[in-house]
Amino acid sequence: MKRCFNRLSLEELAALYTAIRDILQRAIDASGTTVRDYRTGTGGSGTFQLELQVYDRAGEPCRRCGRALATTHAIDGRQTTLCAWCQR
Ligand SMILES: [Zn+2]
């Protein structure tokens, strides 16, 4: 469902802002998203593409290995969904 930004309530705008900020922070924390041959300044691959595959998918199967995704608050106090197998 597509909606215009100016039709959103203040609460919805605040939630959207928080979600965008959280995703950007996670991307920065994960050293960027590796698409094709992008590398970080030190030549490593980013890991955010793994987070994109699990984001908000707690309890669903990992798209990479099929194991159930886990949710934890232990990492940084925010809800984090991850595959304990692929994202060690
Ligand atoms: Zn996995």
PDB file of the backbone (N, CA, C, O) and the ligand in Angstrom, with CONECT records:
HET     ZN  A 101       1
ATOM      1  N   MET A   1       0.859  -1.193   0.000  1.00  0.00           N
ATOM      2  CA  MET A   1       0.000   0.000   0.000  1.00  0.00           C
ATOM      3  C   MET A   1       0.893   1.241   0.000  1.00  0.00           C
ATOM      4  O   MET A   1       1.731   1.408   0.886  1.00  0.00           O
ATOM      5  N   LYS A   2       0.715   2.085  -0.970  1.00  0.00           N
ATOM      6  CA  LYS A   2       1.535   3.285  -1.089  1.00  0.00           C
ATOM      7  C   LYS A   2       0.807   4.468  -0.472  1.00  0.00           C
ATOM      8  O   LYS A   2      -0.371   4.694  -0.749  1.00  0.00           O
ATOM      9  N   ARG A   3       1.516   5.227   0.371  1.00  0.00           N
ATOM     10  CA  ARG A   3       0.908   6.393   0.996  1.00  0.00           C
ATOM     11  C   ARG A   3       1.850   7.579   0.882  1.00  0.00           C
ATOM     12  O   ARG A   3       3.071   7.425   0.906  1.00  0.00           O
ATOM     13  N   CYS A   4       1.265   8.768   0.759  1.00  0.00           N
ATOM     14  CA  CYS A   4       2.074   9.969   0.679  1.00  0.00           C
ATOM     15  C   CYS A   4       2.606  10.318   2.065  1.00  0.00           C
ATOM     16  O   CYS A   4       1.928  10.113   3.071  1.00  0.00           O
ATOM     17  N   PHE A   5       3.830  10.848   2.106  1.00  0.00           N
ATOM     18  CA  PHE A   5       4.435  11.190   3.387  1.00  0.00           C
ATOM     19  C   PHE A   5       3.578  12.185   4.153  1.00  0.00           C
ATOM     20  O   PHE A   5       3.461  12.095   5.375  1.00  0.00           O
ATOM     21  N   ASN A   6       2.974  13.139   3.439  1.00  0.00           N
ATOM     22  CA  ASN A   6       2.235  14.171   4.156  1.00  0.00           C
ATOM     23  C   ASN A   6       0.890  13.694   4.681  1.00  0.00           C
ATOM     24  O   ASN A   6       0.161  14.461   5.310  1.00  0.00           O
ATOM     25  N   ARG A   7       0.554  12.422   4.424  1.00  0.00           N
ATOM     26  CA  ARG A   7      -0.663  11.852   4.993  1.00  0.00           C
ATOM     27  C   ARG A   7      -0.367  11.087   6.278  1.00  0.00           C
ATOM     28  O   ARG A   7      -1.290  10.639   6.959  1.00  0.00           O
ATOM     29  N   LEU A   8       0.912  10.935   6.615  1.00  0.00           N
ATOM     30  CA  LEU A   8       1.274  10.189   7.815  1.00  0.00           C
ATOM     31  C   LEU A   8       1.042  11.045   9.052  1.00  0.00           C
ATOM     32  O   LEU A   8       1.206  12.264   9.016  1.00  0.00           O
ATOM     33  N   SER A   9       0.661  10.396  10.142  1.00  0.00           N
ATOM     34  CA  SER A   9       0.518  11.110  11.407  1.00  0.00           C
ATOM     35  C   SER A   9       1.898  11.397  11.990  1.00  0.00           C
ATOM     36  O   SER A   9       2.898  10.840  11.537  1.00  0.00           O
ATOM     37  N   LEU A  10       1.948  12.256  12.981  1.00  0.00           N
ATOM     38  CA  LEU A  10       3.217  12.548  13.644  1.00  0.00           C
ATOM     39  C   LEU A  10       3.816  11.283  14.240  1.00  0.00           C
ATOM     40  O   LEU A  10       5.026  11.067  14.181  1.00  0.00           O
ATOM     41  N   GLU A  11       2.950  10.449  14.816  1.00  0.00           N
ATOM     42  CA  GLU A  11       3.442   9.207  15.410  1.00  0.00           C
ATOM     43  C   GLU A  11       4.067   8.311  14.339  1.00  0.00           C
ATOM     44  O   GLU A  11       5.117   7.706  14.557  1.00  0.00           O
ATOM     45  N   GLU A  12       3.407   8.237  13.182  1.00  0.00           N
ATOM     46  CA  GLU A  12       3.936   7.395  12.106  1.00  0.00           C
ATOM     47  C   GLU A  12       5.251   7.948  11.568  1.00  0.00           C
ATOM     48  O   GLU A  12       6.175   7.194  11.265  1.00  0.00           O
ATOM     49  N   LEU A  13       5.327   9.278  11.452  1.00  0.00           N
ATOM     50  CA  LEU A  13       6.567   9.899  11.001  1.00  0.00           C
ATOM     51  C   LEU A  13       7.695   9.625  11.984  1.00  0.00           C
ATOM     52  O   LEU A  13       8.823   9.336  11.586  1.00  0.00           O
ATOM     53  N   ALA A  14       7.381   9.719  13.274  1.00  0.00           N
ATOM     54  CA  ALA A  14       8.394   9.470  14.292  1.00  0.00           C
ATOM     55  C   ALA A  14       8.869   8.026  14.223  1.00  0.00           C
ATOM     56  O   ALA A  14      10.063   7.752  14.348  1.00  0.00           O
ATOM     57  N   ALA A  15       7.927   7.099  14.021  1.00  0.00           N
ATOM     58  CA  ALA A  15       8.291   5.685  13.931  1.00  0.00           C
ATOM     59  C   ALA A  15       9.132   5.430  12.693  1.00  0.00           C
ATOM     60  O   ALA A  15      10.091   4.659  12.731  1.00  0.00           O
ATOM     61  N   LEU A  16       8.767   6.086  11.589  1.00  0.00           N
ATOM     62  CA  LEU A  16       9.518   5.933  10.339  1.00  0.00           C
ATOM     63  C   LEU A  16      10.934   6.473  10.505  1.00  0.00           C
ATOM     64  O   LEU A  16      11.903   5.840  10.088  1.00  0.00           O
ATOM     65  N   TYR A  17      11.042   7.644  11.115  1.00  0.00           N
ATOM     66  CA  TYR A  17      12.348   8.256  11.353  1.00  0.00           C
ATOM     67  C   TYR A  17      13.221   7.339  12.198  1.00  0.00           C
ATOM     68  O   TYR A  17      14.396   7.126  11.899  1.00  0.00           O
ATOM     69  N   THR A  18      12.620   6.796  13.266  1.00  0.00           N
ATOM     70  CA  THR A  18      13.373   5.907  14.153  1.00  0.00           C
ATOM     71  C   THR A  18      13.837   4.664  13.409  1.00  0.00           C
ATOM     72  O   THR A  18      14.971   4.217  13.581  1.00  0.00           O
ATOM     73  N   ALA A  19      12.949   4.101  12.572  1.00  0.00           N
ATOM     74  CA  ALA A  19      13.293   2.882  11.835  1.00  0.00           C
ATOM     75  C   ALA A  19      14.415   3.144  10.846  1.00  0.00           C
ATOM     76  O   ALA A  19      15.342   2.344  10.725  1.00  0.00           O
ATOM     77  N   ILE A  20      14.331   4.273  10.132  1.00  0.00           N
ATOM     78  CA  ILE A  20      15.367   4.600   9.148  1.00  0.00           C
ATOM     79  C   ILE A  20      16.699   4.824   9.846  1.00  0.00           C
ATOM     80  O   ILE A  20      17.737   4.341   9.395  1.00  0.00           O
ATOM     81  N   ARG A  21      16.660   5.571  10.965  1.00  0.00           N
ATOM     82  CA  ARG A  21      17.894   5.852  11.702  1.00  0.00           C
ATOM     83  C   ARG A  21      18.511   4.549  12.220  1.00  0.00           C
ATOM     84  O   ARG A  21      19.727   4.368  12.179  1.00  0.00           O
ATOM     85  N   ASP A  22      17.646   3.639  12.710  1.00  0.00           N
ATOM     86  CA  ASP A  22      18.130   2.369  13.240  1.00  0.00           C
ATOM     87  C   ASP A  22      18.784   1.534  12.147  1.00  0.00           C
ATOM     88  O   ASP A  22      19.835   0.929  12.361  1.00  0.00           O
ATOM     89  N   ILE A  23      18.154   1.503  10.969  1.00  0.00           N
ATOM     90  CA  ILE A  23      18.700   0.712   9.866  1.00  0.00           C
ATOM     91  C   ILE A  23      20.026   1.300   9.399  1.00  0.00           C
ATOM     92  O   ILE A  23      20.973   0.562   9.125  1.00  0.00           O
ATOM     93  N   LEU A  24      20.096   2.636   9.306  1.00  0.00           N
ATOM     94  CA  LEU A  24      21.353   3.259   8.888  1.00  0.00           C
ATOM     95  C   LEU A  24      22.456   2.978   9.901  1.00  0.00           C
ATOM     96  O   LEU A  24      23.596   2.705   9.525  1.00  0.00           O
ATOM     97  N   GLN A  25      22.113   3.046  11.191  1.00  0.00           N
ATOM     98  CA  GLN A  25      23.114   2.785  12.219  1.00  0.00           C
ATOM     99  C   GLN A  25      23.600   1.342  12.136  1.00  0.00           C
ATOM    100  O   GLN A  25      24.789   1.063  12.291  1.00  0.00           O
ATOM    101  N   ARG A  26      22.658   0.429  11.888  1.00  0.00           N
ATOM    102  CA  ARG A  26      23.046  -0.982  11.758  1.00  0.00           C
ATOM    103  C   ARG A  26      23.958  -1.169  10.556  1.00  0.00           C
ATOM    104  O   ARG A  26      24.905  -1.952  10.608  1.00  0.00           O
ATOM    105  N   ALA A  27      23.674  -0.448   9.465  1.00  0.00           N
ATOM    106  CA  ALA A  27      24.508  -0.556   8.269  1.00  0.00           C
ATOM    107  C   ALA A  27      25.918  -0.066   8.568  1.00  0.00           C
ATOM    108  O   ALA A  27      26.902  -0.675   8.147  1.00  0.00           O
ATOM    109  N   ILE A  28      26.004   1.053   9.308  1.00  0.00           N
ATOM    110  CA  ILE A  28      27.318   1.592   9.670  1.00  0.00           C
ATOM    111  C   ILE A  28      28.043   0.606  10.586  1.00  0.00           C
ATOM    112  O   ILE A  28      29.232   0.339  10.406  1.00  0.00           O
ATOM    113  N   ASP A  29      27.314   0.065  11.574  1.00  0.00           N
ATOM    114  CA  ASP A  29      27.909  -0.890  12.512  1.00  0.00           C
ATOM    115  C   ASP A  29      28.455  -2.112  11.780  1.00  0.00           C
ATOM    116  O   ASP A  29      29.467  -2.687  12.180  1.00  0.00           O
ATOM    117  N   ALA A  30      27.777  -2.498  10.708  1.00  0.00           N
ATOM    118  CA  ALA A  30      28.155  -3.720   9.987  1.00  0.00           C
ATOM    119  C   ALA A  30      29.172  -3.442   8.888  1.00  0.00           C
ATOM    120  O   ALA A  30      29.434  -4.314   8.060  1.00  0.00           O
ATOM    121  N   SER A  31      29.752  -2.235   8.864  1.00  0.00           N
ATOM    122  CA  SER A  31      30.787  -1.849   7.890  1.00  0.00           C
ATOM    123  C   SER A  31      30.269  -1.808   6.471  1.00  0.00           C
ATOM    124  O   SER A  31      31.011  -2.080   5.528  1.00  0.00           O
ATOM    125  N   GLY A  32      28.989  -1.467   6.311  1.00  0.00           N
ATOM    126  CA  GLY A  32      28.461  -1.288   4.968  1.00  0.00           C
ATOM    127  C   GLY A  32      27.899  -2.572   4.387  1.00  0.00           C
ATOM    128  O   GLY A  32      28.062  -3.658   4.944  1.00  0.00           O
ATOM    129  N   THR A  33      27.237  -2.419   3.262  1.00  0.00           N
ATOM    130  CA  THR A  33      26.598  -3.557   2.613  1.00  0.00           C
ATOM    131  C   THR A  33      27.417  -3.947   1.394  1.00  0.00           C
ATOM    132  O   THR A  33      27.697  -3.110   0.536  1.00  0.00           O
ATOM    133  N   THR A  34      27.791  -5.180   1.317  1.00  0.00           N
ATOM    134  CA  THR A  34      28.571  -5.633   0.174  1.00  0.00           C
ATOM    135  C   THR A  34      27.642  -5.998  -0.979  1.00  0.00           C
ATOM    136  O   THR A  34      26.889  -6.969  -0.909  1.00  0.00           O
ATOM    137  N   VAL A  35      27.713  -5.198  -2.036  1.00  0.00           N
ATOM    138  CA  VAL A  35      26.951  -5.492  -3.234  1.00  0.00           C
ATOM    139  C   VAL A  35      27.966  -5.659  -4.354  1.00  0.00           C
ATOM    140  O   VAL A  35      28.779  -4.765  -4.592  1.00  0.00           O
ATOM    141  N   ARG A  36      27.929  -6.780  -5.034  1.00  0.00           N
ATOM    142  CA  ARG A  36      28.927  -7.100  -6.052  1.00  0.00           C
ATOM    143  C   ARG A  36      30.322  -7.048  -5.441  1.00  0.00           C
ATOM    144  O   ARG A  36      30.628  -7.834  -4.544  1.00  0.00           O
ATOM    145  N   ASP A  37      31.182  -6.127  -5.916  1.00  0.00           N
ATOM    146  CA  ASP A  37      32.565  -6.176  -5.455  1.00  0.00           C
ATOM    147  C   ASP A  37      32.927  -5.019  -4.534  1.00  0.00           C
ATOM    148  O   ASP A  37      34.103  -4.688  -4.389  1.00  0.00           O
ATOM    149  N   TYR A  38      31.924  -4.400  -3.908  1.00  0.00           N
ATOM    150  CA  TYR A  38      32.248  -3.354  -2.947  1.00  0.00           C
ATOM    151  C   TYR A  38      33.092  -3.912  -1.812  1.00  0.00           C
ATOM    152  O   TYR A  38      32.827  -5.006  -1.313  1.00  0.00           O
ATOM    153  N   ARG A  39      34.102  -3.163  -1.409  1.00  0.00           N
ATOM    154  CA  ARG A  39      34.903  -3.541  -0.244  1.00  0.00           C
ATOM    155  C   ARG A  39      35.058  -2.335   0.659  1.00  0.00           C
ATOM    156  O   ARG A  39      35.008  -1.194   0.199  1.00  0.00           O
ATOM    157  N   THR A  40      35.245  -2.590   1.949  1.00  0.00           N
ATOM    158  CA  THR A  40      35.530  -1.508   2.874  1.00  0.00           C
ATOM    159  C   THR A  40      36.930  -0.982   2.601  1.00  0.00           C
ATOM    160  O   THR A  40      37.663  -1.537   1.782  1.00  0.00           O
ATOM    161  N   GLY A  41      37.297   0.091   3.292  1.00  0.00           N
ATOM    162  CA  GLY A  41      38.602   0.699   3.095  1.00  0.00           C
ATOM    163  C   GLY A  41      39.754  -0.245   3.380  1.00  0.00           C
ATOM    164  O   GLY A  41      40.861  -0.054   2.877  1.00  0.00           O
ATOM    165  N   THR A  42      39.492  -1.266   4.187  1.00  0.00           N
ATOM    166  CA  THR A  42      40.554  -2.218   4.510  1.00  0.00           C
ATOM    167  C   THR A  42      40.480  -3.476   3.657  1.00  0.00           C
ATOM    168  O   THR A  42      41.206  -4.438   3.908  1.00  0.00           O
ATOM    169  N   GLY A  43      39.597  -3.478   2.637  1.00  0.00           N
ATOM    170  CA  GLY A  43      39.540  -4.599   1.716  1.00  0.00           C
ATOM    171  C   GLY A  43      38.606  -5.718   2.118  1.00  0.00           C
ATOM    172  O   GLY A  43      38.453  -6.692   1.380  1.00  0.00           O
ATOM    173  N   GLY A  44      37.965  -5.593   3.297  1.00  0.00           N
ATOM    174  CA  GLY A  44      37.056  -6.640   3.746  1.00  0.00           C
ATOM    175  C   GLY A  44      35.676  -6.485   3.141  1.00  0.00           C
ATOM    176  O   GLY A  44      35.359  -5.435   2.582  1.00  0.00           O
ATOM    177  N   SER A  45      34.860  -7.505   3.244  1.00  0.00           N
ATOM    178  CA  SER A  45      33.479  -7.431   2.801  1.00  0.00           C
ATOM    179  C   SER A  45      32.621  -6.869   3.924  1.00  0.00           C
ATOM    180  O   SER A  45      32.861  -7.166   5.094  1.00  0.00           O
ATOM    181  N   GLY A  46      31.622  -6.058   3.582  1.00  0.00           N
ATOM    182  CA  GLY A  46      30.648  -5.640   4.573  1.00  0.00           C
ATOM    183  C   GLY A  46      29.780  -6.823   4.944  1.00  0.00           C
ATOM    184  O   GLY A  46      29.747  -7.828   4.235  1.00  0.00           O
ATOM    185  N   THR A  47      29.075  -6.699   6.064  1.00  0.00           N
ATOM    186  CA  THR A  47      28.231  -7.816   6.504  1.00  0.00           C
ATOM    187  C   THR A  47      26.760  -7.435   6.549  1.00  0.00           C
ATOM    188  O   THR A  47      25.924  -8.250   6.939  1.00  0.00           O
ATOM    189  N   PHE A  48      26.425  -6.190   6.151  1.00  0.00           N
ATOM    190  CA  PHE A  48      25.034  -5.760   6.317  1.00  0.00           C
ATOM    191  C   PHE A  48      24.077  -6.511   5.401  1.00  0.00           C
ATOM    192  O   PHE A  48      22.885  -6.593   5.699  1.00  0.00           O
ATOM    193  N   GLN A  49      24.567  -7.059   4.297  1.00  0.00           N
ATOM    194  CA  GLN A  49      23.666  -7.827   3.443  1.00  0.00           C
ATOM    195  C   GLN A  49      23.104  -9.034   4.190  1.00  0.00           C
ATOM    196  O   GLN A  49      22.003  -9.492   3.883  1.00  0.00           O
ATOM    197  N   LEU A  50      23.846  -9.554   5.167  1.00  0.00           N
ATOM    198  CA  LEU A  50      23.314 -10.644   5.983  1.00  0.00           C
ATOM    199  C   LEU A  50      22.195 -10.134   6.876  1.00  0.00           C
ATOM    200  O   LEU A  50      21.182 -10.808   7.063  1.00  0.00           O
ATOM    201  N   GLU A  51      22.388  -8.916   7.436  1.00  0.00           N
ATOM    202  CA  GLU A  51      21.348  -8.347   8.291  1.00  0.00           C
ATOM    203  C   GLU A  51      20.079  -8.067   7.505  1.00  0.00           C
ATOM    204  O   GLU A  51      18.978  -8.268   8.017  1.00  0.00           O
ATOM    205  N   LEU A  52      20.219  -7.602   6.260  1.00  0.00           N
ATOM    206  CA  LEU A  52      19.043  -7.317   5.444  1.00  0.00           C
ATOM    207  C   LEU A  52      18.222  -8.590   5.226  1.00  0.00           C
ATOM    208  O   LEU A  52      16.996  -8.534   5.124  1.00  0.00           O
ATOM    209  N   GLN A  53      18.898  -9.726   5.155  1.00  0.00           N
ATOM    210  CA  GLN A  53      18.203 -10.981   4.902  1.00  0.00           C
ATOM    211  C   GLN A  53      17.446 -11.481   6.121  1.00  0.00           C
ATOM    212  O   GLN A  53      16.563 -12.329   5.991  1.00  0.00           O
ATOM    213  N   VAL A  54      17.777 -10.969   7.310  1.00  0.00           N
ATOM    214  CA  VAL A  54      17.123 -11.461   8.524  1.00  0.00           C
ATOM    215  C   VAL A  54      16.290 -10.388   9.216  1.00  0.00           C
ATOM    216  O   VAL A  54      15.552 -10.681  10.156  1.00  0.00           O
ATOM    217  N   TYR A  55      16.411  -9.124   8.742  1.00  0.00           N
ATOM    218  CA  TYR A  55      15.783  -8.025   9.454  1.00  0.00           C
ATOM    219  C   TYR A  55      14.281  -8.255   9.632  1.00  0.00           C
ATOM    220  O   TYR A  55      13.557  -8.470   8.660  1.00  0.00           O
ATOM    221  N   ASP A  56      13.823  -8.208  10.894  1.00  0.00           N
ATOM    222  CA  ASP A  56      12.402  -8.334  11.223  1.00  0.00           C
ATOM    223  C   ASP A  56      11.823  -9.691  10.792  1.00  0.00           C
ATOM    224  O   ASP A  56      10.629  -9.784  10.510  1.00  0.00           O
ATOM    225  N   ARG A  57      12.641 -10.726  10.739  1.00  0.00           N
ATOM    226  CA  ARG A  57      12.159 -12.041  10.306  1.00  0.00           C
ATOM    227  C   ARG A  57      12.347 -13.086  11.408  1.00  0.00           C
ATOM    228  O   ARG A  57      12.554 -14.263  11.115  1.00  0.00           O
ATOM    229  N   ALA A  58      12.275 -12.660  12.679  1.00  0.00           N
ATOM    230  CA  ALA A  58      12.488 -13.578  13.799  1.00  0.00           C
ATOM    231  C   ALA A  58      11.575 -14.796  13.692  1.00  0.00           C
ATOM    232  O   ALA A  58      10.378 -14.665  13.436  1.00  0.00           O
ATOM    233  N   GLY A  59      12.148 -15.972  13.888  1.00  0.00           N
ATOM    234  CA  GLY A  59      11.379 -17.202  13.888  1.00  0.00           C
ATOM    235  C   GLY A  59      11.210 -17.811  12.508  1.00  0.00           C
ATOM    236  O   GLY A  59      10.837 -18.977  12.378  1.00  0.00           O
ATOM    237  N   GLU A  60      11.488 -17.010  11.462  1.00  0.00           N
ATOM    238  CA  GLU A  60      11.384 -17.542  10.101  1.00  0.00           C
ATOM    239  C   GLU A  60      12.707 -18.203   9.716  1.00  0.00           C
ATOM    240  O   GLU A  60      13.739 -17.920  10.324  1.00  0.00           O
ATOM    241  N   PRO A  61      12.685 -19.067   8.724  1.00  0.00           N
ATOM    242  CA  PRO A  61      13.925 -19.742   8.352  1.00  0.00           C
ATOM    243  C   PRO A  61      14.924 -18.800   7.698  1.00  0.00           C
ATOM    244  O   PRO A  61      14.549 -17.921   6.922  1.00  0.00           O
ATOM    245  N   CYS A  62      16.189 -18.991   8.015  1.00  0.00           N
ATOM    246  CA  CYS A  62      17.279 -18.245   7.387  1.00  0.00           C
ATOM    247  C   CYS A  62      17.253 -18.511   5.888  1.00  0.00           C
ATOM    248  O   CYS A  62      17.112 -19.655   5.455  1.00  0.00           O
ATOM    249  N   ARG A  63      17.393 -17.432   5.084  1.00  0.00           N
ATOM    250  CA  ARG A  63      17.350 -17.605   3.624  1.00  0.00           C
ATOM    251  C   ARG A  63      18.617 -18.281   3.118  1.00  0.00           C
ATOM    252  O   ARG A  63      18.667 -18.768   1.988  1.00  0.00           O
ATOM    253  N   ARG A  64      19.637 -18.304   3.967  1.00  0.00           N
ATOM    254  CA  ARG A  64      20.908 -18.878   3.528  1.00  0.00           C
ATOM    255  C   ARG A  64      21.005 -20.362   3.905  1.00  0.00           C
ATOM    256  O   ARG A  64      21.415 -21.184   3.085  1.00  0.00           O
ATOM    257  N   CYS A  65      20.622 -20.711   5.171  1.00  0.00           N
ATOM    258  CA  CYS A  65      20.857 -22.083   5.626  1.00  0.00           C
ATOM    259  C   CYS A  65      19.574 -22.787   6.071  1.00  0.00           C
ATOM    260  O   CYS A  65      19.596 -23.995   6.308  1.00  0.00           O
ATOM    261  N   GLY A  66      18.450 -22.056   6.190  1.00  0.00           N
ATOM    262  CA  GLY A  66      17.180 -22.697   6.516  1.00  0.00           C
ATOM    263  C   GLY A  66      16.917 -22.881   7.991  1.00  0.00           C
ATOM    264  O   GLY A  66      15.838 -23.330   8.377  1.00  0.00           O
ATOM    265  N   ARG A  67      17.907 -22.534   8.842  1.00  0.00           N
ATOM    266  CA  ARG A  67      17.694 -22.644  10.282  1.00  0.00           C
ATOM    267  C   ARG A  67      16.824 -21.480  10.776  1.00  0.00           C
ATOM    268  O   ARG A  67      16.823 -20.402  10.181  1.00  0.00           O
ATOM    269  N   ALA A  68      16.083 -21.709  11.870  1.00  0.00           N
ATOM    270  CA  ALA A  68      15.207 -20.663  12.401  1.00  0.00           C
ATOM    271  C   ALA A  68      16.031 -19.488  12.911  1.00  0.00           C
ATOM    272  O   ALA A  68      17.048 -19.675  13.578  1.00  0.00           O
ATOM    273  N   LEU A  69      15.584 -18.268  12.590  1.00  0.00           N
ATOM    274  CA  LEU A  69      16.286 -17.068  13.034  1.00  0.00           C
ATOM    275  C   LEU A  69      15.953 -16.778  14.495  1.00  0.00           C
ATOM    276  O   LEU A  69      14.826 -16.998  14.938  1.00  0.00           O
ATOM    277  N   ALA A  70      16.934 -16.287  15.234  1.00  0.00           N
ATOM    278  CA  ALA A  70      16.772 -15.978  16.650  1.00  0.00           C
ATOM    279  C   ALA A  70      16.738 -14.472  16.846  1.00  0.00           C
ATOM    280  O   ALA A  70      17.291 -13.722  16.041  1.00  0.00           O
ATOM    281  N   THR A  71      16.083 -14.026  17.923  1.00  0.00           N
ATOM    282  CA  THR A  71      16.059 -12.605  18.273  1.00  0.00           C
ATOM    283  C   THR A  71      16.712 -12.426  19.630  1.00  0.00           C
ATOM    284  O   THR A  71      16.440 -13.171  20.572  1.00  0.00           O
ATOM    285  N   THR A  72      17.570 -11.437  19.714  1.00  0.00           N
ATOM    286  CA  THR A  72      18.250 -11.180  20.980  1.00  0.00           C
ATOM    287  C   THR A  72      18.319  -9.681  21.239  1.00  0.00           C
ATOM    288  O   THR A  72      18.317  -8.877  20.307  1.00  0.00           O
ATOM    289  N   HIS A  73      18.379  -9.313  22.519  1.00  0.00           N
ATOM    290  CA  HIS A  73      18.646  -7.930  22.895  1.00  0.00           C
ATOM    291  C   HIS A  73      20.034  -7.831  23.529  1.00  0.00           C
ATOM    292  O   HIS A  73      20.431  -6.780  24.032  1.00  0.00           O
ATOM    293  N   ALA A  74      20.752  -8.935  23.494  1.00  0.00           N
ATOM    294  CA  ALA A  74      22.001  -9.005  24.250  1.00  0.00           C
ATOM    295  C   ALA A  74      23.127  -8.208  23.619  1.00  0.00           C
ATOM    296  O   ALA A  74      24.064  -7.818  24.316  1.00  0.00           O
ATOM    297  N   ILE A  75      23.061  -7.951  22.305  1.00  0.00           N
ATOM    298  CA  ILE A  75      24.200  -7.367  21.620  1.00  0.00           C
ATOM    299  C   ILE A  75      24.359  -5.891  21.975  1.00  0.00           C
ATOM    300  O   ILE A  75      25.437  -5.472  22.395  1.00  0.00           O
ATOM    301  N   ASP A  76      23.309  -5.105  21.814  1.00  0.00           N
ATOM    302  CA  ASP A  76      23.452  -3.676  22.071  1.00  0.00           C
ATOM    303  C   ASP A  76      22.203  -3.064  22.675  1.00  0.00           C
ATOM    304  O   ASP A  76      22.050  -1.843  22.671  1.00  0.00           O
ATOM    305  N   GLY A  77      21.294  -3.907  23.203  1.00  0.00           N
ATOM    306  CA  GLY A  77      20.094  -3.385  23.832  1.00  0.00           C
ATOM    307  C   GLY A  77      18.942  -3.202  22.871  1.00  0.00           C
ATOM    308  O   GLY A  77      17.797  -3.045  23.294  1.00  0.00           O
ATOM    309  N   ARG A  78      19.236  -3.220  21.558  1.00  0.00           N
ATOM    310  CA  ARG A  78      18.165  -3.129  20.571  1.00  0.00           C
ATOM    311  C   ARG A  78      17.790  -4.537  20.127  1.00  0.00           C
ATOM    312  O   ARG A  78      18.587  -5.466  20.254  1.00  0.00           O
ATOM    313  N   GLN A  79      16.581  -4.694  19.609  1.00  0.00           N
ATOM    314  CA  GLN A  79      16.199  -6.011  19.103  1.00  0.00           C
ATOM    315  C   GLN A  79      17.037  -6.343  17.881  1.00  0.00           C
ATOM    316  O   GLN A  79      17.067  -5.587  16.910  1.00  0.00           O
ATOM    317  N   THR A  80      17.698  -7.451  17.938  1.00  0.00           N
ATOM    318  CA  THR A  80      18.527  -7.891  16.823  1.00  0.00           C
ATOM    319  C   THR A  80      18.088  -9.295  16.407  1.00  0.00           C
ATOM    320  O   THR A  80      18.052 -10.209  17.230  1.00  0.00           O
ATOM    321  N   THR A  81      17.761  -9.458  15.149  1.00  0.00           N
ATOM    322  CA  THR A  81      17.401 -10.776  14.628  1.00  0.00           C
ATOM    323  C   THR A  81      18.585 -11.305  13.835  1.00  0.00           C
ATOM    324  O   THR A  81      19.145 -10.602  12.994  1.00  0.00           O
ATOM    325  N   LEU A  82      18.958 -12.533  14.103  1.00  0.00           N
ATOM    326  CA  LEU A  82      20.129 -13.052  13.411  1.00  0.00           C
ATOM    327  C   LEU A  82      20.036 -14.560  13.246  1.00  0.00           C
ATOM    328  O   LEU A  82      19.256 -15.236  13.917  1.00  0.00           O
ATOM    329  N   CYS A  83      20.842 -15.058  12.346  1.00  0.00           N
ATOM    330  CA  CYS A  83      21.031 -16.500  12.217  1.00  0.00           C
ATOM    331  C   CYS A  83      22.271 -16.851  13.017  1.00  0.00           C
ATOM    332  O   CYS A  83      23.373 -16.414  12.683  1.00  0.00           O
ATOM    333  N   ALA A  84      22.100 -17.636  14.069  1.00  0.00           N
ATOM    334  CA  ALA A  84      23.227 -17.973  14.939  1.00  0.00           C
ATOM    335  C   ALA A  84      24.275 -18.794  14.188  1.00  0.00           C
ATOM    336  O   ALA A  84      25.422 -18.899  14.625  1.00  0.00           O
ATOM    337  N   TRP A  85      23.877 -19.368  13.066  1.00  0.00           N
ATOM    338  CA  TRP A  85      24.804 -20.202  12.296  1.00  0.00           C
ATOM    339  C   TRP A  85      25.621 -19.364  11.310  1.00  0.00           C
ATOM    340  O   TRP A  85      26.840 -19.516  11.220  1.00  0.00           O
ATOM    341  N   CYS A  86      24.942 -18.475  10.570  1.00  0.00           N
ATOM    342  CA  CYS A  86      25.613 -17.711   9.515  1.00  0.00           C
ATOM    343  C   CYS A  86      26.287 -16.441  10.029  1.00  0.00           C
ATOM    344  O   CYS A  86      27.197 -15.934   9.373  1.00  0.00           O
ATOM    345  N   GLN A  87      25.867 -15.907  11.189  1.00  0.00           N
ATOM    346  CA  GLN A  87      26.344 -14.602  11.641  1.00  0.00           C
ATOM    347  C   GLN A  87      27.072 -14.715  12.973  1.00  0.00           C
ATOM    348  O   GLN A  87      26.767 -13.987  13.918  1.00  0.00           O
ATOM    349  N   ARG A  88      28.020 -15.614  13.044  1.00  0.00           N
ATOM    350  CA  ARG A  88      28.776 -15.740  14.286  1.00  0.00           C
ATOM    351  C   ARG A  88      29.860 -14.703  14.386  1.00  0.00           C
ATOM    352  O   ARG A  88      30.593 -14.668  15.375  1.00  0.00           O
TER     353      ARG A  88
HETATM  354 ZN    ZN A 101      21.670 -19.132   8.390  1.00  0.00          ZN2+
END
